[in-house]
């Protein structure tokens, strides 16, 4: 009898071990979440409407004026979404001049007229003999033609003029960067390099997209763009604060 009882307990113990082993090897249900669509790609391509003028309080300088324009919120200017361009932009013959650009004007055979000239706040350069010459909105070739026409009018019989860009007007970067402010523009720079020039992102910065405001003679456009987007001279970059 003791042998039979011991054998019966051995069988029960083995059955219990097999049952527990089966429970441990059985996997529970697993839930899989479908990946969501890219929000940036969903947003690209929204129509852009003409911007409304921004009213800025008097005083405070250019940095404060730009900061106030961003702080005025979405009602100040519509926001569009743009994808990065594939090829970097280089500003040369087709570039439209504006205040802050510094030019090298060469009048061949006329050393007294050949010099470096900065476009002033009024959008003009001032040269000997011919005085103020409007430059804003012109291409370098267009400005050279205007200078030649004025010199031909009673000063030089057949002037030969060339205009080159010596340095571009600066860009602004504001918001969540280490050192916001105004910096010299470098050809072919992107939003990412502009952030690097300003000391990098602050800890609270939103790092995937930034807001860029671009102004030309036809008006201004504000767009939310990724970091690889090329910048133009005079652009304003605003790095926002992330929500979490």
Secondary structure, 3 states (H helix, E strand, C coil): CHHHHHHHHHHHHHHHHHHHHHHHHCCCCCCCCCCCCCHHHHHCCCCCCCCCCCCCCCCCHHHHHHHHHHHCCCCCCCCEEECCCCCCCCCCCCCCCCCCCEEEEEECCCCCCCEEEECCCCCEEEECCCEEEECCCCCHHHHHHHHHHHHHCCCCCCCCEEEEEEECCCEEEEECECCCEEECCCCCCEHHHHHHHCCCECCCECCCEEEEEEEECCEEEEEEEECCCECCCCCEEEECECCC
